[in-house]
Amino acid sequence: MNAVAGFPLLWPWTVWAAAIVVALLVDLCWGEPPARWHPVVGMGRYLSFMGRRIAPRADAPAAPSARAFVPGALAWCLGAACVVALAAALVGAMATWAWWLQALALGLLLKPLLAWRMLRDEVRAVEAALGESLAAGRERLAMLVSRDVSALDAAQVRESAIESLAENLNDSVVAPLFWFAIAGLPGAALYRFANTADAMWGYRGERGGRDWTWAGKWAARADDVLSWLPARLTGALLGLLGAARGLGTLPAQARRTPSPNSGWPMAAMALALDVRLGKPGVYELHGAGRCPQAADTARALRLAGRVVALLGTAALLGAALAWRSTP
């Protein structure tokens, strides 16, 4: 990075750390950009378009698995390459700008790739709706999760909301920031594409009238790989900041879920709140915990907020230290 407009030479880490602070502040103050400008919406449109062409109809005759797997993998790679190339081009276009202008622009570009305020507000809305009626709580939860909510009781609706908060704290905040710290804007964009592809394609069996067993397998595995470290980091942060009891049991608890990653933040949240979380007929986390109450949703939101605040503070301190150490 060259000196520009009288500013000293700065390591990229300084700009990246400052960009994280900008992104989190913009998210906190203004939330999500309009859908027509939202890059994740654009990713979703691409994935929806390609999905109709790679996944066979559920009622179609059985075909060799490779006939669905290969197109799914190629479509994923094409989309990922485009996303990374676009992000790299945007970064390259600002290479000669002053460091503070780079940080501001990068922060604005990074913001749509993370979503803390929207996640927080959606979980709050589920709890508020549940206070009105079970039917309203179910309806609001259906906007947040992909599982069938029609048979959930009030406690299970609350459990699902808290689980979604923990899981998406990783998917929507920690993991994008982790990959931004590792590989800049292209890294964060790649992760967000992979996570969106997993949400839309990563299903076993039928969804939306199509069979995703093989068509979405590459997308599911790619997300597993990219989420592996961030999920464990999220679990550790939730456990430590929440002063979770029995934190040593976290790995065993996390392995109870079918996903190799989502169990880590969810189990850490269960331990920190000392509540039982689970999906009926699939898994149960911290079974010795009590049934979550309305106050536990508020506690979960405060704990998740502390994780976000810690990340923002770390980025701010990192930028300040890097600036002070610049010759």
C-alpha positions as CSV (number, residue, x, y, z in Angstrom):
1,M,0.0,0.0,0.0
2,N,1.6,3.3,-1.1
3,A,1.7,6.6,0.8
4,V,-1.1,8.8,-0.5
5,A,-1.9,12.5,0.1
6,G,0.8,12.9,2.7
7,F,-0.3,9.9,4.8
8,P,2.4,7.4,5.9
9,L,2.7,3.9,4.6
10,L,0.1,1.7,6.4
11,W,-0.2,-2.0,6.6
12,P,-3.4,-3.4,5.1
13,W,-4.3,-4.6,8.6
14,T,-4.8,-1.0,9.7
15,V,-7.2,-0.3,6.9
16,W,-9.0,-3.6,7.4
17,A,-9.4,-3.1,11.2
18,A,-10.8,0.4,10.6
19,A,-13.1,-1.0,8.0
20,I,-14.6,-3.5,10.5
21,V,-15.3,-0.7,12.9
22,V,-17.0,1.3,10.1
23,A,-19.1,-1.8,9.0
24,L,-20.3,-2.5,12.5
25,L,-21.2,1.2,13.2
26,V,-23.1,1.4,9.9
27,D,-24.9,-1.8,10.7
28,L,-25.8,-0.6,14.2
29,C,-27.1,2.8,13.0
30,W,-28.8,2.0,9.7
31,G,-29.1,-1.8,9.3
32,E,-29.5,-3.3,5.9
33,P,-29.2,-1.5,2.6
34,P,-32.2,-1.5,0.1
35,A,-32.6,-4.9,-1.5
36,R,-31.8,-3.6,-5.0
37,W,-28.3,-2.7,-3.8
38,H,-27.8,-5.7,-1.5
39,P,-25.0,-8.0,-2.7
40,V,-26.5,-11.0,-0.9
41,V,-29.8,-10.5,-2.7
42,G,-27.8,-10.6,-5.9
43,M,-26.1,-13.8,-4.8
44,G,-29.5,-15.2,-4.0
45,R,-30.9,-14.4,-7.5
46,Y,-27.9,-16.1,-9.1
47,L,-28.3,-19.2,-6.9
48,S,-32.1,-19.3,-7.5
49,F,-31.5,-19.1,-11.3
50,M,-28.9,-21.8,-11.4
51,G,-30.7,-23.9,-8.8
52,R,-33.6,-24.4,-11.2
53,R,-31.2,-25.8,-13.7
54,I,-29.0,-28.1,-11.6
55,A,-31.4,-29.7,-9.2
56,P,-33.6,-32.4,-10.7
57,R,-37.3,-32.3,-10.0
58,A,-38.3,-34.5,-7.1
59,D,-40.7,-36.5,-9.2
60,A,-38.1,-37.0,-12.0
61,P,-36.8,-40.6,-12.7
62,A,-33.7,-41.5,-10.7
63,A,-30.4,-40.5,-12.3
64,P,-26.7,-41.0,-11.5
65,S,-25.6,-38.9,-8.6
66,A,-22.8,-37.3,-10.7
67,R,-25.4,-35.8,-13.1
68,A,-26.6,-33.5,-10.3
69,F,-23.4,-33.2,-8.3
70,V,-21.1,-32.0,-11.1
71,P,-23.4,-29.2,-12.3
72,G,-24.0,-28.1,-8.7
73,A,-20.2,-27.9,-8.0
74,L,-19.5,-26.1,-11.3
75,A,-22.3,-23.6,-10.7
76,W,-21.0,-22.9,-7.2
77,C,-17.5,-22.4,-8.4
78,L,-18.6,-20.1,-11.1
79,G,-20.6,-17.9,-8.7
80,A,-17.8,-17.9,-6.2
81,A,-15.2,-16.9,-8.8
82,C,-17.4,-14.0,-9.9
83,V,-18.0,-12.8,-6.4
84,V,-14.3,-13.0,-5.5
85,A,-13.3,-11.3,-8.7
86,L,-15.7,-8.5,-8.3
87,A,-14.6,-7.9,-4.6
88,A,-10.9,-8.0,-5.7
89,A,-11.6,-5.5,-8.5
90,L,-13.3,-3.1,-6.1
91,V,-10.4,-3.3,-3.7
92,G,-7.9,-2.8,-6.5
93,A,-9.8,0.3,-7.7
94,M,-9.2,2.0,-4.4
95,A,-5.6,1.0,-4.0
96,T,-4.3,4.6,-4.5
97,W,-6.8,6.3,-2.2
98,A,-5.9,7.7,1.2
99,W,-6.0,5.1,3.9
100,W,-9.0,6.6,5.7
101,L,-11.0,6.7,2.5
102,Q,-10.1,3.1,1.8
103,A,-11.2,2.2,5.3
104,L,-14.5,4.0,4.8
105,A,-15.2,2.5,1.4
106,L,-14.2,-1.0,2.6
107,G,-16.4,-0.7,5.6
108,L,-19.4,0.3,3.5
109,L,-18.7,-2.7,1.1
110,L,-18.2,-5.0,4.1
111,K,-21.4,-4.0,5.9
112,P,-23.9,-5.9,3.6
113,L,-21.9,-9.1,4.1
114,L,-22.7,-9.1,7.9
115,A,-26.0,-8.5,9.7
116,W,-26.1,-8.1,13.4
117,R,-28.8,-5.5,13.8
118,M,-31.3,-7.4,11.6
119,L,-30.6,-10.7,13.5
120,R,-31.1,-9.0,16.8
121,D,-34.3,-7.3,15.7
122,E,-35.8,-10.5,14.3
123,V,-35.1,-12.5,17.5
124,R,-36.7,-9.7,19.5
125,A,-39.7,-9.8,17.2
126,V,-40.2,-13.5,17.8
127,E,-40.3,-13.0,21.5
128,A,-42.7,-10.0,21.2
129,A,-45.0,-12.0,18.9
130,L,-44.9,-15.0,21.3
131,G,-46.1,-12.6,24.0
132,E,-49.2,-11.9,21.9
133,S,-50.0,-15.5,21.1
134,L,-48.5,-18.9,20.1
135,A,-49.8,-18.5,16.6
136,A,-48.1,-15.1,16.2
137,G,-44.9,-16.5,17.6
138,R,-44.9,-19.4,15.2
139,E,-45.6,-17.0,12.3
140,R,-42.7,-14.7,13.2
141,L,-40.3,-17.6,13.8
142,A,-41.1,-19.0,10.3
143,M,-39.5,-15.8,9.0
144,L,-36.3,-16.6,10.8
145,V,-35.8,-20.4,10.4
146,S,-36.4,-23.0,7.7
147,R,-37.8,-25.7,9.9
148,D,-41.5,-26.6,10.2
149,V,-42.9,-24.5,13.0
150,S,-46.5,-25.6,12.8
151,A,-46.3,-28.1,15.7
152,L,-44.0,-26.2,18.0
153,D,-45.2,-25.2,21.5
154,A,-44.3,-21.9,23.1
155,A,-41.1,-23.2,24.7
156,Q,-39.9,-24.7,21.4
157,V,-40.6,-21.5,19.6
158,R,-38.4,-19.7,22.1
159,E,-35.7,-22.4,21.9
160,S,-35.6,-22.1,18.1
161,A,-35.2,-18.4,18.2
162,I,-32.4,-18.6,20.7
163,E,-30.7,-21.3,18.6
164,S,-31.1,-19.2,15.5
165,L,-29.5,-16.3,17.3
166,A,-26.5,-18.4,18.3
167,E,-26.0,-20.0,14.9
168,N,-26.5,-16.8,12.9
169,L,-24.2,-14.9,15.2
170,N,-21.5,-17.0,13.6
171,D,-22.9,-17.1,10.1
172,S,-23.9,-13.4,9.9
173,V,-21.2,-11.7,12.1
174,V,-18.2,-13.7,13.3
175,A,-17.5,-15.8,10.2
176,P,-17.7,-12.9,7.7
177,L,-15.4,-10.8,10.0
178,F,-13.0,-13.8,10.4
179,W,-12.6,-14.2,6.7
180,F,-12.3,-10.5,6.1
181,A,-9.4,-10.5,8.6
182,I,-7.8,-13.4,6.8
183,A,-8.4,-12.4,3.1
184,G,-10.0,-9.0,3.0
185,L,-13.1,-8.2,1.2
186,P,-12.8,-11.1,-1.3
187,G,-12.6,-13.5,1.7
188,A,-15.7,-12.1,3.3
189,A,-17.6,-12.1,0.0
190,L,-16.6,-15.7,-0.6
191,Y,-17.9,-16.7,2.8
192,R,-21.2,-14.9,2.4
193,F,-21.7,-16.6,-1.0
194,A,-20.9,-20.0,0.4
195,N,-23.2,-19.5,3.4
196,T,-26.0,-18.2,1.1
197,A,-25.5,-21.2,-1.2
198,D,-25.7,-23.6,1.7
199,A,-29.0,-22.0,2.9
200,M,-30.5,-22.3,-0.6
201,W,-29.0,-25.5,-1.9
202,G,-27.6,-27.5,1.1
203,Y,-30.5,-29.8,1.7
204,R,-30.8,-33.5,1.9
205,G,-33.7,-34.7,-0.2
206,E,-36.6,-32.6,-1.5
207,R,-37.2,-28.9,-1.1
208,G,-39.3,-26.6,-3.3
209,G,-40.2,-29.5,-5.5
210,R,-36.6,-30.4,-6.3
211,D,-34.1,-33.0,-5.1
212,W,-31.0,-31.4,-3.6
213,T,-29.4,-34.5,-2.3
214,W,-26.5,-34.3,-4.7
215,A,-27.1,-31.0,-6.4
216,G,-26.4,-29.1,-3.2
217,K,-23.8,-31.4,-1.7
218,W,-20.8,-29.3,-2.8
219,A,-22.4,-26.1,-1.5
220,A,-23.1,-27.8,1.9
221,R,-19.5,-29.1,2.2
222,A,-18.0,-25.8,1.2
223,D,-19.9,-24.0,3.9
224,D,-18.9,-26.6,6.4
225,V,-15.2,-26.1,5.6
226,L,-15.4,-22.3,5.6
227,S,-17.4,-22.2,8.9
228,W,-15.3,-24.8,10.8
229,L,-12.9,-22.4,12.6
230,P,-15.4,-19.4,13.0
231,A,-18.0,-21.6,14.5
232,R,-15.6,-22.8,17.2
233,L,-14.4,-19.3,17.8
234,T,-18.1,-18.2,18.2
235,G,-18.7,-21.0,20.6
236,A,-15.6,-20.1,22.7
237,L,-16.6,-16.4,22.8
238,L,-20.1,-17.1,23.9
239,G,-18.9,-19.6,26.5
240,L,-16.3,-17.3,27.9
241,L,-18.2,-14.1,27.9
242,G,-21.3,-15.9,29.2
243,A,-19.3,-17.5,32.0
244,A,-20.8,-20.8,31.0
245,R,-20.7,-23.5,33.5
246,G,-19.4,-26.9,32.3
247,L,-17.7,-25.2,29.3
248,G,-15.4,-28.3,29.1
249,T,-18.5,-30.3,27.9
250,L,-18.9,-27.9,24.9
251,P,-17.3,-30.2,22.4
252,A,-19.4,-33.2,23.4
253,Q,-22.5,-31.1,23.4
254,A,-21.7,-29.6,20.0
255,R,-21.3,-33.1,18.4
256,R,-25.0,-33.9,19.2
257,T,-26.2,-31.9,16.2
258,P,-26.1,-33.2,12.7
259,S,-24.1,-30.2,11.5
260,P,-20.4,-30.2,12.2
261,N,-20.4,-26.5,13.0
262,S,-23.8,-25.1,14.2
263,G,-23.7,-27.1,17.4
264,W,-20.8,-25.1,18.7
265,P,-22.4,-21.7,19.1
266,M,-25.8,-23.2,20.0
267,A,-24.4,-25.5,22.7
268,A,-22.3,-22.6,24.1
269,M,-25.4,-20.5,24.3
270,A,-27.3,-23.3,26.1
271,L,-24.5,-23.7,28.6
272,A,-24.1,-20.0,29.2
273,L,-27.9,-19.5,29.8
274,D,-28.2,-22.9,31.6
275,V,-31.2,-23.7,29.4
276,R,-32.2,-26.7,27.3
277,L,-32.1,-26.2,23.5
278,G,-33.0,-28.6,20.8
279,K,-34.9,-29.6,17.7
280,P,-37.7,-32.2,18.4
281,G,-36.7,-35.6,17.3
282,V,-33.2,-34.5,16.1
283,Y,-31.0,-33.3,19.0
284,E,-31.0,-31.9,22.5
285,L,-28.4,-29.6,23.9
286,H,-27.7,-29.3,27.6
287,G,-30.6,-31.5,28.5
288,A,-30.0,-30.8,32.2
289,G,-30.9,-27.2,31.7
290,R,-34.2,-25.6,32.4
291,C,-36.9,-24.6,29.9
292,P,-36.1,-21.2,28.5
293,Q,-38.3,-18.3,29.5
294,A,-38.8,-14.8,28.0
295,A,-36.1,-13.4,30.1
296,D,-33.6,-15.9,28.6
297,T,-34.2,-14.5,25.1
298,A,-33.2,-11.1,26.5
299,R,-30.1,-12.6,28.2
300,A,-29.2,-14.4,24.9
301,L,-29.4,-11.1,23.0
302,R,-27.2,-9.3,25.6
303,L,-24.6,-12.1,25.4
304,A,-24.5,-12.1,21.6
305,G,-24.3,-8.3,21.7
306,R,-21.2,-8.6,24.0
307,V,-19.6,-10.8,21.4
308,V,-20.2,-8.2,18.7
309,A,-19.0,-5.4,21.0
310,L,-15.8,-7.3,21.7
311,L,-15.1,-7.8,18.0
312,G,-15.6,-4.2,17.3
313,T,-13.4,-3.1,20.3
314,A,-10.7,-5.5,19.2
315,A,-10.8,-4.0,15.7
316,L,-10.7,-0.5,17.0
317,L,-7.7,-1.2,19.3
318,G,-6.0,-3.1,16.4
319,A,-6.4,-0.1,14.1
320,A,-5.1,2.3,16.8
321,L,-2.1,0.1,17.6
322,A,-1.2,-0.4,14.0
323,W,-1.4,3.3,13.4
324,R,0.8,4.1,16.3
325,S,3.4,1.6,15.2
326,T,3.5,2.9,11.6
327,P,6.9,4.5,10.9
